[in-house]
């Protein structure tokens, strides 16, 4: 295999799930054919892509990313705890201070309801723009723009919580 073919092969393998969406509608990710093909690709990929470093070794990298000021999130956590004596996820209601004591300050996360790239972002984050969320709800908030605001996220999460001792139909295993 030439170098160009190897690069294309590696690209497709790294993006396997993307390329498998609807390209072969009669096959599903769970199908034996797709699983066998994916396994075959993984084995071939190992021989094509030799690691340039040992696992666990330190690597120098350069990245550009937008930074948030961390003082506002600490302020929110302190204010909320002072007012309520809780560090509660605003979506699911779990109190991380009750669970972990002072370590709860490290566990609860601050969610910026207005993304940096959004037109409504004014260049400075106010405490009112933040919400305290657990890691699960925070991850969920970033799955859809419609869930970025805490009220919408809370309604979504609470609508999917346990109903009459059973998971809602949306959460039941298929």
C-alpha positions in Angstrom: 0.0 0.0 0.0 1.5 3.4 -0.9 1.7 6.3 1.5 -1.4 8.1 0.2 -3.5 5.0 0.4 -2.3 4.4 3.9 -3.3 8.0 4.9 -6.8 7.6 3.4 -7.2 4.2 5.1 -6.2 5.6 8.5 -8.5 8.6 8.0 -11.5 6.4 7.2 -10.7 4.1 10.1 -10.4 7.0 12.6 -13.8 8.2 11.3 -15.4 4.8 11.0 -18.7 5.7 12.8 -19.2 8.8 10.7 -18.7 7.0 7.4 -21.0 4.1 8.5 -24.0 6.4 9.0 -26.5 5.5 6.3 -23.9 4.4 3.7 -24.9 0.8 4.2 -28.5 1.1 5.4 -29.0 -2.7 5.5 -26.1 -3.0 8.0 -26.1 -1.8 11.5 -23.1 -1.1 13.8 -24.1 -4.3 15.6 -24.1 -6.4 12.5 -21.6 -9.2 12.1 -20.4 -7.9 8.8 -19.6 -4.4 10.1 -18.0 -5.7 13.3 -15.8 -8.1 11.3 -14.8 -5.4 8.8 -14.0 -2.9 11.7 -11.9 -5.5 13.5 -10.0 -6.3 10.2 -9.3 -2.6 9.7 -8.1 -2.2 13.3 -5.7 -5.1 12.9 -4.4 -3.6 9.6 -4.2 -0.2 11.1 -1.8 -1.4 13.8 0.7 -2.4 11.2 0.4 0.9 9.4 0.5 3.4 12.2 3.4 2.8 14.5 3.3 5.0 17.6 6.0 7.7 17.5 6.1 7.7 21.3 5.9 5.3 24.2 2.5 5.3 26.0 2.7 7.5 29.0 5.6 9.5 27.7 5.5 13.3 27.8 4.8 15.1 24.6 5.1 18.8 23.7 2.0 20.0 22.0 0.7 23.4 20.8 -3.0 24.2 20.8 -5.1 27.3 20.4 -8.2 27.5 22.6 -10.4 30.0 24.2 -9.9 30.5 27.9 -12.4 31.2 30.5 -11.7 33.2 33.7 -11.9 30.8 36.6 -12.6 33.3 39.3 -16.3 33.6 38.4 -16.9 29.9 38.8 -15.3 29.8 42.2 -17.4 32.8 43.2 -20.6 31.1 42.1 -19.8 27.9 44.1 -19.0 29.9 47.2 -22.1 32.1 46.9 -24.4 29.2 46.3 -22.9 27.2 49.3 -23.1 30.3 51.6 -26.8 30.8 50.6 -28.0 27.2 50.6 -25.4 25.0 52.4 -25.6 22.8 49.3 -23.7 22.3 46.0 -26.6 21.0 44.1 -26.7 20.2 40.3 -29.3 22.6 38.9 -30.5 19.9 36.5 -30.8 16.6 38.4 -30.7 17.9 41.9 -27.8 15.8 43.3 -26.1 17.6 46.3 -22.4 17.1 46.0 -21.7 18.7 49.3 -24.0 16.2 51.0 -22.2 13.4 49.2 -18.6 14.4 49.4 -18.3 17.3 51.9 -15.8 19.9 51.0 -14.5 17.7 48.1 -17.9 18.5 46.5 -16.4 21.9 45.5 -14.0 20.0 43.2 -16.7 17.8 41.8 -19.5 20.2 40.9 -18.9 22.0 37.6 -19.8 25.5 36.3 -21.7 25.5 33.0 -21.5 28.7 30.9 -25.0 29.1 29.5 -23.8 31.5 26.9 -21.0 30.0 24.8 -17.9 32.1 24.0 -18.7 32.0 20.3 -22.4 32.9 20.7 -23.5 36.4 19.5 -25.0 37.1 23.0 -21.6 36.7 24.7 -20.4 40.1 25.8 -16.8 39.3 26.6 -17.3 39.0 30.3 -19.0 36.2 32.2 -21.3 37.2 35.0 -22.4 34.8 37.8 -25.9 35.0 36.4 -24.6 33.4 33.2 -23.4 30.3 35.0 -25.1 27.2 36.4 -23.8 24.5 38.7 -24.0 21.1 37.1 -22.8 17.6 37.7 -20.4 16.1 35.1 -23.2 14.0 33.5 -25.6 16.9 33.1 -22.8 19.2 32.0 -21.9 16.8 29.2 -25.6 16.5 28.3 -25.9 20.3 28.1 -23.2 20.4 25.5 -24.9 17.7 23.3 -27.5 20.2 21.9 -27.8 23.9 21.7 -31.4 23.6 22.9 -30.1 22.2 26.2 -27.5 25.0 26.9 -29.9 26.9 29.1 -30.4 25.4 32.5 -34.2 25.5 32.5 -34.4 23.5 29.3 -31.8 21.0 30.6 -33.7 20.6 33.9 -36.9 19.9 32.1 -35.2 17.4 29.8 -33.4 15.6 32.7 -36.5 15.5 35.0 -38.7 14.3 32.2 -36.4 11.3 31.8 -35.9 10.4 35.5 -37.6 7.5 37.1 -41.4 7.4 36.7 -43.4 5.2 39.0 -40.3 3.1 39.8 -39.5 2.5 36.1 -37.2 4.2 33.7 -39.0 6.3 31.1 -39.4 4.6 27.7 -36.7 6.8 26.3 -34.1 5.3 28.7 -35.1 1.7 28.6 -32.6 -0.7 27.0 -33.5 -1.6 23.4 
